[in-house]
Amino acid sequence: MKRSDAKRIVADRVGVGSVGSARRDRSTSRWLLPLAVACAAYGCAESSESPEVLVARGHLMESRGKLDEAVDAYTRALARRPDDASLYYYRGVALGRQGQWDEAIADYTQAIEHDAAMARAYNNRAAAYAHQRRFDAAVADLTKAISLDSKSALAYRNRGLAYHDLGQITPSIEDYTVAIGLDPHDSQSLFERGNVYLDAGQYPKAIADFDQAIALDPMRAAAWLNRGEAHRRLGHTQQWQADLAQARVLDPNGKPSELAAAVPEKALLPSPLKSAPAASAPDPALRQERAIAVASAFLRDHGYKVETSTAPKPFPLVGRKGDQRIPVRVQATSDGEPLRFTRDDLDQMAHSGDPTALIVVGQLASPASPGQPFTGGTVIKFVENWRTVRDKLVPVVFEFPLR
């Protein structure tokens, strides 16, 4: 079974953090400092050969795709400031965009020698190593980047890619899981972890990850295609054909036959065609509806009389046994994923005067096509007299008020 392409490891770009890979997400690339901004920052009276103005010119040339001119600008800046780690880093990015991996590695190495705490230089040197299929070296650099910045979801995702390319399934999954925990809305990490599960033959888990990736990014043809392949390998012909059809809508030029070797990215465009109609992700309400049906059957099997709550959120069911009345929280989840609550959920649960129960439903089968009901499902956790313990909750989103 072939390994996934090294180009999926993502380099940081000029001062802007993570961007899309060269093959998948060119549309997300962003660059800094048009010349007007440079003048505001440094003053237009600066010499045209000052390092600050040369760096600004290099950024501007990169934004216009004039990479030779960008490299030249950074080189001239380095002639005036040869100990500046950032200048080596900037030139390494421009060289990497030209596919000059040896030269890019040399510049990232210089950046590290001048600033051993530059995590992004380790990340980008790892990306360059991966392009050369030097995955062990990539893992070593990404491990160093993580030691310098343990909150970098990008570094964990990239190391997961490198481990996958080395065929090390368990550490790859572990790194993706950390990346997803750091950024639960990152469809790329969910998609890539799904690819690892697919490669490892863990098809239900692959489907669960592709479900979430599609919910976050319905236009990702590869996620539909790979989820369809997982269904095909499980013998779910109808679901496979439906996902395959949706992938073809999003990317008419794809070649699904290449998928049998796992991870079909070479068959897909880096971004969806603008003329393609919007895809419909599986409806979370239908997923929850199926979870409630599974929970209701479970309660009845355990001697409860089940009623539908008049206030369905956050307790859609009420279980009765003798004089006992228990509001029941029902949570649909993918295997191994933490439960997530809104502030409104927590407030309502905190003010519930009755004992409450929690039922977690997993192993739900995705619908054959958008709008169709979910099937399957089983109760994987049942907690009577349940209360959320706030000191065990992990914040995943913060808001900053503007006024």
VOGU-3710 file (C-alpha; in Angstrom, 3 decimals, decimal comma):
1> mkrsdakriv> 0,000/0,000/0,000  1,573/3,282/-1,027  2,282/5,995/1,481  0,713/9,407/1,396  2,652/12,089/-0,474  5,246/14,040/1,504  4,037/17,333/0,060  1,176/17,295/2,524  3,512/18,502/5,285  2,834/22,208/5,531
11> adrvgvgsvg> 5,395/24,969/5,877  4,829/28,172/7,759  4,966/31,172/5,468  6,436/34,612/5,924  5,338/35,559/9,397  1,701/34,514/8,970  1,620/31,107/10,638  0,198/28,063/8,884  -1,030/28,099/5,325  -2,210/25,473/2,876
21> sarrdrstsr> 0,141/22,954/1,314  1,420/23,423/-2,215  -0,805/20,685/-3,544  -3,982/20,961/-1,537  -4,699/24,445/-0,424  -3,045/26,984/-2,648  -6,110/29,178/-2,317  -5,348/29,788/1,364  -1,810/31,177/0,863  -1,357/34,669/2,319
31> wllplavaca> 1,564/37,055/2,277  2,512/40,156/4,195  3,557/43,742/3,805  2,586/45,436/0,539  4,866/48,395/-0,021  2,413/50,947/1,391  2,396/49,063/4,689  6,182/48,903/4,631  6,352/52,679/4,304  4,002/53,092/7,252
41> aygcaesses> 6,071/50,717/9,346  9,569/51,815/8,436  9,205/55,273/6,925  9,524/55,981/3,202  12,634/57,995/3,851  14,529/54,740/4,446  17,219/53,918/1,918  15,979/51,605/-0,825  18,835/49,276/0,173  18,110/49,193/3,905
51> pevlvarghl> 17,365/45,691/5,282  13,849/46,755/6,293  12,922/47,985/2,832  14,568/44,983/1,159  12,547/42,602/3,375  9,362/44,471/2,536  10,247/44,214/-1,154  10,894/40,501/-0,761  7,472/39,977/0,821  5,834/41,997/-1,938
61> mesrgkldea> 7,590/40,043/-4,700  6,493/36,779/-3,086  2,901/37,959/-2,972  3,153/38,588/-6,723  4,775/35,220/-7,418  8,106/36,783/-8,406  10,189/34,402/-6,346  13,574/35,061/-7,975  13,214/38,747/-7,145  12,154/37,883/-3,599
71> vdaytralar> 15,237/35,689/-3,113  17,411/38,480/-4,490  15,901/41,011/-2,069  16,456/38,747/0,938  20,025/38,003/-0,216  20,825/41,714/-0,414  19,288/42,218/3,033  21,486/39,423/4,389  24,575/41,121/2,966  23,779/44,026/5,282
81> rpddaslyyy> 22,570/41,970/8,243  24,240/38,527/8,060  23,325/37,483/11,607  19,554/38,004/11,247  17,824/34,622/11,633  14,551/35,935/10,190  16,232/36,855/6,882  17,499/33,303/6,422  14,011/32,045/7,277  12,351/34,364/4,715
91> rgvalgrqgq> 14,760/33,337/1,980  14,252/29,675/2,878  10,498/30,074/2,376  10,991/31,642/-1,061  13,482/28,951/-2,090  11,111/26,241/-0,885  8,319/27,673/-2,987  10,633/27,207/-5,986  11,309/23,595/-5,046  14,948/24,288/-4,195
101> wdeaiadytq> 14,902/22,048/-1,153  18,641/21,738/-0,494  19,026/25,513/-0,578  15,935/25,997/1,606  17,259/23,491/4,156  20,577/25,335/4,252  18,802/28,619/4,989  16,561/27,131/7,680  19,675/25,609/9,254  21,317/29,047/9,277
111> aiehdaamar> 18,178/30,521/10,856  18,306/27,885/13,601  22,016/28,487/14,207  21,299/32,173/14,740  18,093/31,593/16,743  17,810/28,125/18,268  14,301/28,922/19,581  12,774/29,608/16,131  10,136/26,863/16,071  8,846/27,807/12,614
121> aynnraaaya> 12,320/27,216/11,117  12,303/23,645/12,482  8,777/23,167/11,087  9,763/24,419/7,638  13,011/22,474/7,526  10,939/19,385/8,352  8,640/20,203/5,430  11,661/20,453/3,138  13,020/17,128/4,434  9,636/15,546/3,786
131> hqrrfdaava> 9,674/16,749/0,186  12,936/14,823/-0,101  11,280/11,845/1,596  13,645/12,148/4,571  10,852/11,427/7,027  13,040/10,495/9,995  14,739/13,890/9,780  11,327/15,540/9,474  10,099/13,803/12,645  13,206/14,936/14,541
141> dltkaislds> 12,721/18,568/13,515  9,003/18,548/14,270  9,691/17,041/17,691  12,019/19,965/18,357  9,394/22,437/17,069  6,823/20,927/19,450  9,262/21,193/22,371  9,549/24,910/21,596  5,819/25,447/21,020  3,665/22,728/22,549
151> ksalayrnrg> 0,447/24,484/21,430  1,247/24,323/17,714  -1,497/22,253/16,086  0,364/22,585/12,772  3,525/20,940/14,152  1,548/18,020/15,594  -0,377/17,620/12,326  2,835/17,679/10,301  4,506/15,122/12,572  1,426/12,942/12,208
161> layhdlgqit> 1,932/13,120/8,437  5,584/12,186/8,748  4,801/9,241/11,029  2,126/8,094/8,557  4,636/8,224/5,724  6,974/6,113/7,854  4,170/3,591/8,379  4,012/4,300/12,129  0,251/4,251/12,603  -0,082/4,610/16,379
171> psiedytvai> 2,119/7,719/16,853  0,544/9,246/13,753  -2,960/8,885/15,207  -1,770/10,191/18,569  -0,330/13,341/16,983  -3,473/14,021/14,949  -5,555/13,579/18,081  -3,484/16,223/19,874  -3,735/18,543/16,852  -7,514/18,153/16,800
181> gldphdsqsl> -7,680/18,843/20,525  -5,725/22,058/19,994  -7,889/23,078/17,021  -11,205/21,155/16,918  -12,305/23,073/13,815  -9,314/22,011/11,702  -10,868/19,884/8,975  -7,417/19,036/7,600  -6,311/17,171/10,741  -9,609/15,264/10,864
191> fergnvylda> -9,267/14,383/7,189  -5,665/13,232/7,610  -6,443/11,144/10,687  -9,265/9,567/8,695  -6,686/8,663/6,040  -4,538/6,930/8,665  -7,516/4,947/9,950  -8,373/4,066/6,341  -4,816/2,910/5,707  -4,888/0,885/8,947
201> gqypkaiadf> -8,171/-0,841/8,071  -10,077/0,867/10,912  -12,946/1,822/8,639  -15,636/2,906/11,156  -13,177/5,324/12,758  -12,134/6,573/9,326  -15,784/7,237/8,461  -16,323/9,107/11,727  -13,364/11,414/10,987  -14,431/11,986/7,396
211> dqaialdpmr> -17,940/12,796/8,680  -16,520/15,585/10,815  -14,167/16,816/8,088  -17,114/17,059/5,681  -19,265/18,843/8,249  -16,516/21,460/8,648  -15,647/21,657/4,933  -18,364/20,222/2,659  -16,443/21,253/-0,473  -13,513/18,892/0,206
221> aaawlnrgea> -13,968/16,302/-2,544  -11,222/14,079/-1,105  -13,134/13,607/2,143  -16,253/12,427/0,286  -14,126/10,158/-1,903  -12,198/8,627/0,992  -15,311/8,149/3,101  -16,862/6,371/0,146  -13,829/4,093/-0,048  -14,194/3,207/3,627
231> hrrlghtqqw> -17,842/2,347/2,994  -16,826/0,266/-0,040  -14,390/-1,764/2,025  -17,118/-2,385/4,595  -19,484/-3,546/1,859  -21,761/-0,492/2,149  -22,388/-0,222/-1,576  -25,120/2,406/-1,441  -23,136/4,761/0,790  -20,009/4,269/-1,317
241> qadlaqarvl> -21,800/5,129/-4,538  -23,478/8,188/-2,999  -20,169/9,551/-1,681  -18,447/8,817/-4,961  -21,151/10,720/-6,841  -20,749/13,743/-4,553  -16,957/13,671/-4,982  -17,432/13,706/-8,761  -19,727/16,719/-8,492  -17,055/18,598/-6,551
251> dpngkpsela> -14,155/17,378/-8,703  -15,208/16,036/-12,110  -11,544/15,354/-12,985  -10,901/12,997/-10,079  -9,880/9,390/-10,671  -11,551/7,252/-8,002  -9,817/4,109/-9,233  -6,582/5,377/-7,680  -8,208/5,269/-4,251  -7,701/1,523/-3,816
261> aavpekallp> -4,114/2,284/-2,784  -5,450/4,665/-0,081  -5,196/8,434/0,193  -6,231/9,613/-3,285  -4,979/13,168/-3,156  -3,067/12,948/-6,440  -6,374/12,345/-8,184  -7,899/15,565/-6,922  -7,691/19,240/-7,651  -6,073/21,428/-4,983
271> splksapaas> -9,320/23,357/-4,622  -12,918/22,732/-5,793  -14,117/24,102/-9,082  -15,886/27,412/-8,563  -18,706/26,253/-10,822  -19,434/23,209/-8,667  -22,655/23,430/-6,668  -22,354/23,593/-2,911  -22,232/20,217/-1,203  -24,598/19,262/1,552
281> apdpalrqer> -22,948/17,865/4,664  -24,723/15,200/6,728  -27,274/16,962/8,898  -26,213/17,024/12,593  -29,897/17,202/13,557  -30,511/13,859/11,805  -27,505/12,404/13,593  -28,870/13,538/16,937  -32,338/12,248/16,017  -30,897/8,773/15,505
291> aiavasaflr> -28,940/9,029/18,765  -32,154/9,868/20,640  -33,907/6,850/19,119  -31,030/4,570/20,204  -31,047/6,115/23,709  -34,830/5,660/24,006  -34,580/1,963/23,173  -31,739/1,566/25,665  -33,753/3,157/28,486  -36,775/0,968/27,762
301> dhgykvetst> -34,545/-2,113/27,842  -33,407/-1,007/31,307  -36,900/-0,654/32,728  -37,546/3,049/32,165  -40,685/4,573/30,789  -39,489/7,084/28,228  -41,068/10,451/27,476  -40,033/13,175/25,080  -39,064/16,301/26,980  -41,093/19,451/26,385
311> apkpfplvgr> -37,781/21,340/26,512  -35,614/19,210/24,199  -32,343/21,009/24,862  -30,227/19,981/26,684  -32,413/17,070/27,935  -34,421/15,657/24,990  -35,726/12,671/26,988  -37,218/12,024/30,413  -36,892/8,579/31,945  -39,348/7,455/34,622
321> kgdqripvrv> -38,952/4,485/36,934  -41,469/4,383/39,788  -41,492/7,817/41,417  -38,153/8,716/39,932  -38,056/11,274/37,116  -34,716/11,726/35,325  -34,015/14,245/32,521  -31,647/12,556/30,080  -28,911/14,270/28,097  -28,242/12,408/24,809
331> qatsdgeplr> -24,932/12,995/23,059  -23,987/11,593/19,648  -20,240/11,236/19,281  -17,520/9,663/17,232  -15,541/7,021/19,061  -12,938/8,528/21,341  -14,046/12,132/20,846  -14,686/14,294/23,914  -18,160/15,659/24,594  -18,721/19,328/23,793
341> ftrddldqma> -21,237/21,660/25,447  -22,295/25,219/24,830  -22,462/27,731/27,670  -26,253/27,571/27,380  -26,101/23,796/27,852  -24,027/24,167/30,997  -26,269/26,861/32,437  -29,410/24,780/31,879  -27,831/21,643/33,305  -26,578/23,563/36,337
351> hsgdptaliv> -30,095/24,838/37,085  -31,811/21,489/36,695  -33,347/20,625/40,072  -33,738/16,908/39,324  -31,090/14,191/39,100  -29,978/13,881/35,500  -28,559/11,130/33,317  -26,148/11,080/30,390  -26,297/8,692/27,441  -23,519/8,773/24,856
361> vgqlaspasp> -24,288/7,126/21,514  -21,517/6,092/19,117  -21,000/3,906/16,035  -23,662/5,726/14,050  -23,579/4,893/10,339  -23,491/7,905/8,030  -26,401/8,327/5,599  -26,141/7,071/2,059  -26,635/10,634/0,843  -27,192/14,049/2,465
371> gqpftggtvi> -30,656/14,435/3,953  -31,121/10,719/4,561  -31,367/9,311/8,116  -28,446/7,889/10,075  -28,559/4,196/10,948  -26,959/1,895/13,493  -25,629/3,271/16,749  -25,039/1,863/20,190  -24,872/3,260/23,718  -21,215/3,483/24,693
381> kfvenwrtvr> -21,747/5,260/28,026  -24,644/5,585/30,478  -24,246/7,704/33,620  -27,075/7,966/36,125  -27,173/10,931/38,523  -24,858/12,793/36,192  -23,459/16,271/36,700  -20,830/18,129/34,689  -17,734/18,839/36,722  -16,553/22,237/35,566
391> dklvpvvfef> -12,940/21,774/36,575  -12,779/18,831/34,134  -14,041/20,902/31,209  -11,459/22,031/28,670  -12,060/25,398/26,941  -11,813/25,108/23,160  -13,071/28,539/22,045  -12,537/31,965/23,570  -14,240/35,202/22,638  -12,672/38,645/22,848
401> plr> -15,321/41,393/23,209  -14,805/44,347/20,887  -16,679/46,710/23,194
//
